[in-house]
Amino acid sequence: MSIAQARPGARLQAGLLFALACPAVHAATYSLPPPPRFDTVPQLDEALDQLRKMSWALYSDALAQADSRGRTIAQDVNQWLLSPDHEERLAALRARAQSQSAAADSAALQATLGEAATRVQQERCFAAVLAGYWRYRELLARHEARLQALKERLPQDEPAARQRRIAPLVMRWAGALTAAMSADSLSAEEVAVEELTRTTEQLFSAYNEERGELASSLSTQERAQGKAPLTQTRQTPCQEPHPQTSGSPKPRLAVNNRALEEVYPASSKHALFEGRTVIDASVSANGCAEQAAVYQSSGVEELDDAALRWTLQAHFLPGERDHQAVTGVVRFAVKFVLSAPLSYQGWSP
Amino acid sequence: MATLFSLQYPASMPDKQRYRDSREFMDLLLKGVKVPRMVGTQAVRITSFGPAQQEELLRDHFGRVWQLRAWSLGFADAYIVTLALPTPDGYVGMQTIAPSFLLDPIKETLGFVADYLYLSYSGSLTQWRAFLDRRELRPAVFDRFKLQYEPDKRVRLESPRVQLDSAGLMSLGARSSLDLQMTYMLDHGRLIWDVGGITLRQDRDKGTFVAAYRQANPAEDAGRGPRERWEHMTKHNGDFSGTAQHDNEFKNFWVRTVAGGVGPSASASDPGSRALYEVVYNTDNAILPRQFDDIQSKLAQDLKITE
């Protein structure tokens, strides 16, 4: 079975299996905060207080479960954020700045505050990286849960094969985190964060692909077992009959359909679920989808459901036989791809 | 009719003689209680009565020792009578004026009322040390209460039920304070009056403290609230999970957990004697999570329930 991917504006060919895709930009983000600048000791104090609050905000995050390293976010915070030696250095800089301020030595004061700003920035970057890592980790846990649920329904699955794809990435991801949190300079931090970003992106892609493959196998298995597919039937009147036909016995999608982005479930986007659902649409002679059935699941129920809903609202060119519009079934793939960089909604420093 | 009063002395100035000096006691009381004497048509406020003319000690049914004192108001054929309970930080008590012919019944009445006065004991650590040293004036329940205070370093408290060492928990100083809440409890089937709660504050006016409150096993027919609270305590969940908490401003941090349940009371045949302790550590100091975790670890080591 061949699948052609189509971008908006591309010509869809009748009789083929289509894939509809949102513009794809797929990159993880660990947004680093802009560097601070201090002119006075109270400004430094305020920044130090903010760092302390950041530590608490992360420490008490509800993400209490341990990750693949067997560590919790609280343990990471305790080890890496404002560690005793970093805290000591910042306290020494603060004391030096205080005495320079008292002595009205503004040149020395600015130099000290500049050094403190660099250290504060490093801590803020650490906080941003930890926040990002653990938020993505929470999302990955949801991906893992979906994968597990599919695996349980597919006894002949070979988990070892999947482990070969995901397990090394998980290890690389953990290593990239350690490297980012151990960087001793801001430039080293940036390099480490780039690697962390790449690995995060690859990990989500691997999970999405893996789940897609499992879901596809499961759909095949269930069809062979005669299990009824997930189906939606039109409950509303059809739109106006389409003036054209597809020019072949099979119907095909019209080109002026609404963007998939409009039906992409927000919760799936938030969880960074991507997927492809193959749909069988029963199209009436007037170009109206009377029924839509999932031929091949994406592995995410809400994506399948969104694909069915989109299909029932879509415009089709009906099939044609002997110069007459006829009913027919068309099979196409609806592909949900994130259009924005991976990002998370939530706390950031 | 009697007036209830509370006298508090400065925390940093324990004075062994103070509790024996009836003149100083009444002079201080007269700063708050107005007792006038008519001179012609003018009411002149009395500022001192001198030493008490009658003085005796009275022990109430809790074993607390009260100082019963009387001063003659010769000009009115009456007495001013006080029944005062020495506490670490001063006194609490009752004061009244008795016509001469009613002096004895009123003294008896005050003694009767004393049995119905409930109070917690509070004071600075220096005051506590001095209070415990005044053996003749302290309640019998404190005979088995030990307090070792190394100024600015640590305090070690030891009672038959609880041991607390402050060393890893907070720094202490002149403004630190100790509060003991007294309560009735069953002890091997016998009803006794003892220390039911301990609160050690780093600074009496601020929010850093460690506290342990005794919670007896509620009776079967107790209300749902106490039963559920006990359940959470025994299972270390709900409010007693031992998880660090903070307010929305990240200014106040606390942990609530449970101690006890492994000593003699845990295996007591009388369920009413079983007891756990709600342990709270709270701080309003600027503190990092790892520092708070350290304190939590030390809390588990430094607060021991021995009943």
Interface residues (C-beta under 8 A of the other chain):
Chain A: D49 R52 K53 S55 W56 A57 Y59 S60 A74 V77 N78 L81 L82 E87
Chain B: A244 Q245 H246 F250 F253 A286 I287 L288 P289 R290 D293
